[in-house]
């Protein structure tokens, strides 16, 4: 057997690490290779050994530096990954339950991963779980899934039941999840972006903006189906192609029969996302929809191969695609006469929300949509909305995807910008003239009223010489003793009823339109309104018609098309209104549901909203509007909530909590927050394959109210936490409807059965829950059963 230790210089070039560090890691790799040899696996090649060396070295951390929880979780998953790789025999993974999952070390690592998700120190002792007995039950097939579940239901006649795993079953699910991730994650397609390392919500939007070039039509597919027997059989048959282990499939079927899988397709488009309690839901959904990804590639090759007018440069990009085109055209003569030009098909999928974009004719898009829907319904047994519409990409409507609105518009050239700038100047000039006209006419109208009142006082209506005037005719309506000012107002009221000015916007408009302008020369009025009409026509005219007035307008420069991703600002404002953070007119107000919390907890709740918005809407083009909402409404609502709590002025609150309120960044600080979010360290902490939905866990949709009462002591309900819970809190789900009419953008849904449930939390995990460092997956609701007498 070779010795890598003798070649330290070569390894130092690859890894870029000091010699002493490399030698220590190489020694570990050599020992591991020797262990594998004794196990009968055989010699490793130099390339494999070096790859193993670099892979292990990537997770090493200097002894003097503390590891972050996500680095520790990656390290634990890589340890399980090594055990899984050892079970790859004859092209399949075999004996994963008996040799990997039912391994005491694997169960311990899975439990530590759960504790890391719960932001619990793994160095602290465990919950007295006997991993040896668990491993023995799994190996013998005696692990009872039903005995390790519990259910929570809503009150009332229409009960909604939620079945949850206890801690022991959660450990088994976590071990199965990591094993399935090792087997399937490297084989997922590039169009899949959900719950994968280096891929997620941001990469999906970046793909839509940058990779989908020149589409003509696009549409989304709405899936709606809960996991049933047909889908489960299809899923297990797919898994049998890579995994040969009946014990694994028996455990999965047992969890399905116990209704603890909580897998439902169609959650993301409805604003629900995956159920918080479904640990296996993301990986199982990705495995199942990977069949769709492969079918999409097959249909893409079929439709793009029928394109006869693709230029030579594009054909040379892929030899495989060109070969496929030639052979498909040879075999499918019926498609030669079809008029399909420049066909290109794109797809982007985040879990079960799918966007398609087609470059070509509408007939091609319709045919492609029909084949996609038929495959999803007939082969994958999913329920599809048949009313899926195809929209043009260049219309004003756009398309909804991932809680955002995606539009395509022409990017302005310098010539267009010059025309639009001229239009803005003309519009500003017209507005200024309109304001000057209104101010002058109002001033004239007020002078007319003052002049009329003066004449009435001078003449006193009963002594008017002209008996045919209107004042003389209605003078008999004046009551005895009525003052002249009062009588004059009465005359104005009669006059307003006569000229029918009830629909006037204000008194100024009455003075301008009905008093001053009728007395002006007709030529003056006509010339002013003609100017305003011409200015308005020029402002609303199309840019193409105005470009003809510019020199060199006949140039053949093609306009640049830009894809815009727009955050639903109106829906967010409705969200703030529904949560009681703003009034009906959009002004920030105090939140009554948060006043009883401590000041630090109130600030943490608002800060959690900001952090999620920075991550979720950071790729949107109208992010400046989101920043204004954060700076003006979220921060102001937090200040007013604290002011209502302490009954102090807002300025005093800002001075008193200046340091704490800095966690809610102002408009100037948000850019720096975005830079910090995209840094290497923070990006590693936000890896969706490690966070598994914690960052966007929908915690914006709940609040906690402290139970101020005598209660017996209890431990923190977070899994793996042994700290005492000084307070008991009641969950308040702010968004309980299952099919919301609008979406807030956060892909998560809190089951209504969790509403009003009481949980014990320590101070640390209460803060983590608000800030989004943990999710409801970390809370062991089975502790509620043990503490249901807490009052």
Secondary structure, DSSP 8 states (H G I E B T S, - for coil): ---GGGGHHHHHHHH---HHHHHHHHHHHHHHHHHHHHTT-----HHHHHHHHHHHHTT---TTS---HHHHHHHHHHHHHHHHHTTEETTEEE-HIIIIIT-HHHHHHHHHHHHHHTT--TTS------HHHHHHHHHHT---SGGGEEEEE-SSSS--EEEEE-HHHHHHHHHHHHHHHHHHGGG--TTB-TTBTTBSHHHHHHHHHHT--S-SEEEEE-B-EE--HHHHHHHHHHHTTTEE-HHHHHHHHHHHHTT-S--EETTTTTT--EETT-TTHHHHHHHHHHHHHHHHHHHHHHHHHT-S---HHHHTT-HHHHHHHHHHHHH-GGGTTS---S-EEEEEEETTEEEEEEES-HHHHHHHHHHHHHIIIIIS---B-TT---EETTSSS-EEETTEEEEEEEE--HHHHHHHHHHHHHHHHHHHHHHHHHHHHHHHHHHHHHHHHHHHHHHTGGG-S-TTSHHHHTGGGS-TT--HHHHHHHHHHHHHHHHT-TT-SSHHHHIIIIIIHHHS-HHHHHHHHHHHHHHHHHHHS-HHHHHTTSTTTT-----EEEEEEEE-HHHHHHHHHHTTSB-TTS-B---TTTTTS-HHHHHHHHHHHHHHHHHHSTT-TTHHHHHHIIIIIIHHHHHHHHHHHHT--HHHHHHHTHHHHTTS--HHHHHHHHHHHTSHHHHHHT-HHHHTTSTTS-GGGEEEEE--S----EE--BTT--SEESEEEEEEES---SS-SS--S--EE--GGGTT-EEEE-HHHHHHHHHTSS-GGGB-THHHHHTTT--
